[in-house]
């Protein structure tokens, strides 16, 4: 090959290699919060040539509302637990090809039982039919008709009352107990304290991912998704430098984006200051509700404030009990709680016991056969979290004995290994709730998730960006949080 030709060949090859290489960006990006949204954003930016990416996290761990804690022999999900749906679900798309997920096994014999305040089982066949009717009510109704109701709860109550007319064996007291139960069940799905607060437009407007809505992580927990995002799994040698660029135990208390041309200045609780060209804000809606006025300078735009004030933050809790000798044996079950009117009124009048009215079901946990999970929703969750540990344990055991002691030969939770575990999302200032939902107030005030997601621009550049489940159309979900983090990372990738 002639020297000139060889020279031109080498130059062309070098240029091609430079063009094909990943561009490097030295823009300074700070992400507030290391939940699913923050980890997703950081991972995508690092994969796309951004070299100066930091996460500032108030907790002593990453994950946000993805968190697993050990009880007995198992790691248990304290936050997100199931992958909800298959189509248009980034969690499913990331984890299913790796063999990490499992569909709910509908071939098993599954028992649904109902227990009243006296510990008696009630009309299992009739109540199972009522429950089936309730769970399929939305699917079997015109969503446009639902949207015309005063609230989603009003729609359900009206349809349930019509259904009860066909069941003369269901007494008025039992009707009230059933409606009270379903109100709590609905609260665990949507996060609301009362279904009369729920937007009737959600069944029409919310894009539910098609497919199995109860996909579990086998022996693992939902925190596995963080390792997948950071490329730590399945090949640890490919891990991105997310953890190395995360600052824990550092709460952001001020975001100053006042100047039109200067970088954003972030101040932490201990007084440290950081400068960034872009900041991605990912704390929960509950935190924004509590802190937005003092957190941002200058104040946020009116439309964003409207979204923060009028989108709602839900309150749900899980309580795990570990038994070396499970009293339910191999039964796969859902046990529903029916508080009768008289007992409920007595409990409401006693502040020391009122929080127990938030318990509505006991369920098994997939691949964790020694664990009983109690679910709690409604206005009682925050009260529960404030009950001292010993009192909480004793009253929870009394609750289990009261409702299930007549039908089962109860054993006691393990005294050797940690036996009780409860979530504390609502009284933690770094979360202030579990997940967001749309209410009738959200509708009347035209509070939109897309308004919460809208970035704050300076000189036609997105400077303060927002991510997190409450900013996504799939709000209240982990896959919505991940998608929102990717969305804001893509916004910066496109900019550069």
Long-range contacts (C-beta under 8 A, 24 or more apart in sequence): 22-48, 22-49, 23-49, 23-496, 24-49, 24-51, 25-49, 25-50, 25-51, 25-496, 26-51, 26-52, 27-52, 27-277, 27-278, 27-492, 27-496, 28-52, 28-263, 28-275, 28-276, 28-277, 28-278, 29-53, 29-54, 29-276, 29-277, 29-278, 29-279, 29-280, 29-492, 30-54, 30-55, 30-56, 30-264, 30-266, 30-274, 30-276, 30-278, 30-279, 30-280, 31-55, 31-56, 31-279, 31-280, 31-282, 32-56, 32-252, 32-255, 32-266, 32-279, 32-280, 32-281, 32-282, 32-283, 33-57, 33-58, 33-64, 33-281, 33-282, 33-283, 33-468, 34-59, 34-62, 34-63, 34-64, 34-246, 34-248, 35-62, 35-63, 35-64, 35-65, 35-66, 35-282, 35-284, 35-468, 35-481, 36-63, 36-64, 36-65, 36-66, 36-80, 36-225, 36-226, 36-229, 36-469, 36-478, 36-481, 36-482, 36-485, 37-64, 37-282, 37-467, 37-468, 37-469, 37-481, 37-482, 37-484, 37-485, 38-64, 38-280, 38-282, 38-467, 38-485, 39-63, 39-226, 39-229, 39-230, 39-242, 39-485, 40-229, 40-467, 40-481, 40-482, 40-483, 40-484, 40-485, 40-486, 40-489, 41-280, 41-282, 41-467, 41-485, 41-486, 41-488, 41-489, 42-240, 42-242, 42-245, 42-246, 42-485, 42-489, 43-229, 43-230, 43-231, 43-240, 43-242, 44-485, 44-486, 44-489, 44-490, 44-493, 45-489, 45-492, 45-493, 46-240, 46-241, 46-242, 47-240, 48-489, 48-493, 50-492, 50-496, 53-245, 54-245, 54-246, 54-247, 54-274, 54-276, 55-242, 55-245, 55-246, 55-247, 56-246, 56-247, 56-250, 56-252, 56-266, 56-268, 56-274, 57-246, 57-247, 57-248, 57-249, 57-250, 58-249, 58-250, 58-251, 58-252, 58-430, 59-248, 59-249, 59-430, 60-248, 60-249, 61-248, 62-226, 62-243, 62-246, 62-248, 63-223, 63-226, 64-282, 64-284, 64-431, 64-481, 65-284, 65-425, 65-431, 65-434, 65-435, 66-222, 66-223, 66-225, 66-226, 66-478, 67-223, 68-221, 68-222, 68-223, 69-421, 70-418, 71-320, 71-322, 71-371, 71-417, 71-418, 71-419, 71-421, 72-322, 72-324, 72-370, 72-371, 72-414, 72-417, 72-418, 72-419, 73-370, 73-417, 74-219, 74-322, 74-365, 74-368, 74-370, 74-371, 75-220, 75-221, 76-221, 76-320, 76-365, 76-368, 76-371, 76-421, 77-217, 77-221, 77-222, 77-223, 77-318, 78-318, 78-421, 78-423, 78-425, 79-222, 79-423, 79-425, 79-434, 80-222, 80-477, 80-478, 81-216, 81-221, 81-222, 81-318, 82-213, 82-214, 82-215, 82-216, 82-222, 83-215, 83-216, 83-217, 83-222, 83-478, 83-479, 84-208, 84-209, 84-213, 84-214, 84-215, 84-477, 84-479, 85-208, 85-209, 85-210, 85-211, 85-212, 85-213, 85-479, 86-209, 86-210, 86-211, 86-212, 86-215, 87-209, 87-210, 87-211, 88-207, 88-209, 88-210, 89-209, 89-211, 89-479, 90-479, 90-482, 90-483, 90-486, 91-225, 91-478, 91-479, 91-482, 92-209, 92-211, 92-215, 92-479, 94-225, 94-228, 94-229, 95-217, 95-224, 95-225, 95-228, 98-228, 98-233, 98-234, 100-217, 100-218, 100-220, 100-224, 101-215, 101-216, 101-217, 101-218, 102-215, 102-216, 102-217, 102-218, 102-366, 103-212, 103-215, 104-212, 104-214, 104-215, 104-216, 104-366, 108-332, 109-332, 110-332, 110-333, 110-334, 111-331, 111-332, 111-333, 111-334, 112-333, 112-334, 112-336, 113-333, 113-334, 113-335, 113-336, 113-407, 114-335, 114-336, 114-338, 115-335, 115-336, 115-337, 115-338, 115-403, 115-404, 115-407, 116-177, 116-338, 116-339, 116-340, 116-403, 117-338, 117-339, 117-340, 117-343, 117-344, 117-402, 117-403, 118-406, 119-402, 119-403, 119-404, 119-405, 119-406, 119-407, 120-406, 121-407, 122-174, 122-338, 123-169, 123-170, 126-167, 126-169, 126-170, 127-178, 127-336, 130-163, 130-167, 130-170, 130-178, 131-336, 133-160, 133-163, 134-160, 134-182, 134-185, 138-203, 141-203, 143-203, 143-204, 144-204, 146-200, 146-203, 146-204, 147-200, 147-201, 147-203, 147-204, 148-200, 149-200, 150-196, 150-200, 150-440, 151-195, 151-196, 151-197, 151-198, 151-199, 151-200, 151-440, 152-186, 152-195, 152-198, 152-199, 152-200, 152-202, 152-203, 153-183, 153-186, 153-194, 153-195, 153-196, 153-197, 153-198, 154-196, 154-200, 155-200, 156-182, 156-186, 156-195, 173-340, 173-341, 174-338, 176-340, 176-341, 177-338, 177-339, 177-340, 177-341, 178-338, 180-338, 180-339, 180-344, 181-336, 181-337, 181-338, 181-339, 181-360, 183-378, 184-358, 184-360, 184-377, 184-378, 185-360, 185-361, 185-377, 187-314, 187-315, 187-316, 187-377, 187-378, 188-316, 188-360, 188-375, 188-377, 190-314, 190-437, 190-476, 191-312, 191-313, 191-314, 191-315, 191-316, 191-377, 191-433, 191-434, 191-435, 191-436, 191-437, 191-476, 192-312, 192-314, 192-437, 192-439, 193-314, 193-315, 193-377, 193-378, 193-379, 194-378, 194-379, 196-440, 197-312, 197-439, 197-440, 197-441, 198-437, 198-438, 198-439, 198-440, 199-437, 199-438, 199-439, 199-440, 199-442, 199-443, 200-440, 201-438, 201-443, 202-437, 202-438, 206-438, 206-473, 207-473, 207-474, 209-474, 209-479, 216-366, 216-367, 218-366, 218-367, 219-367, 222-478, 225-478, 225-482, 229-482, 251-430, 252-295, 253-294, 253-295, 254-294, 254-295, 254-297, 255-279, 255-281, 255-295, 255-296, 255-297, 255-464, 256-297, 257-296, 257-297, 257-298, 257-456, 257-458, 257-463, 257-464, 258-297, 258-298, 260-458, 260-459, 261-458, 261-459, 264-463, 264-464, 277-463, 278-461, 278-462, 278-463, 278-464, 278-465, 278-492, 279-463, 279-464, 279-465, 280-465, 280-466, 280-467, 280-485, 280-488, 280-489, 281-464, 281-465, 281-466, 281-467, 281-468, 282-466, 282-467, 282-468, 282-484, 282-485, 283-430, 283-468, 284-313, 284-431, 284-432, 284-433, 284-436, 284-468, 284-469, 284-470, 285-311, 285-312, 285-313, 285-433, 285-436, 285-452, 285-468, 285-470, 286-313, 286-431, 286-432, 286-433, 287-429, 287-430, 287-431, 287-432, 288-470, 289-313, 289-432, 290-429, 290-432, 296-464, 300-456, 301-454, 301-456, 303-451, 303-454, 304-451, 304-452, 304-454, 304-456, 304-466, 306-445, 306-446, 306-447, 306-451, 307-447, 307-448, 307-449, 307-451, 307-452, 308-452, 309-445, 309-447, 310-439, 310-441, 310-442, 310-445, 310-447, 311-436, 311-437, 311-438, 311-439, 311-442, 311-447, 311-449, 311-452, 311-470, 312-436, 312-437, 312-438, 312-439, 312-441, 312-442, 313-432, 313-433, 313-434, 313-435, 313-436, 313-437, 313-470, 314-433, 314-434, 314-435, 314-436, 314-437, 314-476, 315-377, 315-378, 315-379, 315-381, 315-382, 315-425, 315-426, 315-433, 315-434, 316-375, 316-376, 316-377, 316-381, 316-423, 316-425, 316-434, 316-435, 317-358, 317-375, 317-376, 317-377, 317-381, 317-384, 317-385, 317-422, 317-423, 317-425, 317-426, 317-434, 318-373, 318-374, 318-375, 318-376, 318-422, 318-423, 319-373, 319-374, 319-375, 319-376, 319-396, 319-420, 319-421, 319-422, 319-423, 320-365, 320-371, 320-372, 320-373, 320-374, 320-420, 320-421, 320-422, 321-371, 321-372, 321-373, 321-374, 321-396, 321-400, 321-413, 321-419, 321-420, 322-370, 322-371, 322-413, 322-414, 322-417, 322-418, 322-419, 322-420, 322-421, 323-370, 323-371, 323-372, 323-411, 323-412, 323-413, 323-414, 323-419, 324-370, 324-411, 324-414, 324-416, 324-417, 325-411, 326-369, 326-370, 326-372, 326-411, 327-404, 327-408, 327-409, 327-410, 327-411, 328-364, 328-372, 328-408, 330-369, 331-364, 332-364, 333-362, 333-363, 333-364, 334-361, 334-362, 334-363, 335-361, 335-362, 335-363, 335-403, 335-404, 336-360, 336-361, 337-361, 337-362, 337-403, 353-395, 354-380, 354-383, 355-380, 355-381, 355-383, 355-384, 355-387, 356-380, 356-395, 356-399, 358-383, 358-384, 359-399, 362-400, 362-403, 362-404, 372-400, 374-399, 374-400, 381-426, 382-426, 382-427, 384-422, 385-422, 385-423, 385-424, 385-426, 385-427, 386-427, 389-420, 392-420, 392-422, 393-419, 393-420, 396-420, 435-469, 435-470, 435-475, 435-476, 435-477, 436-469, 436-470, 436-475, 436-476, 437-475, 437-476, 438-475, 449-473, 449-475, 453-484, 453-487, 455-488, 455-491, 461-495, 462-491, 462-492, 462-495, 465-491, 465-492
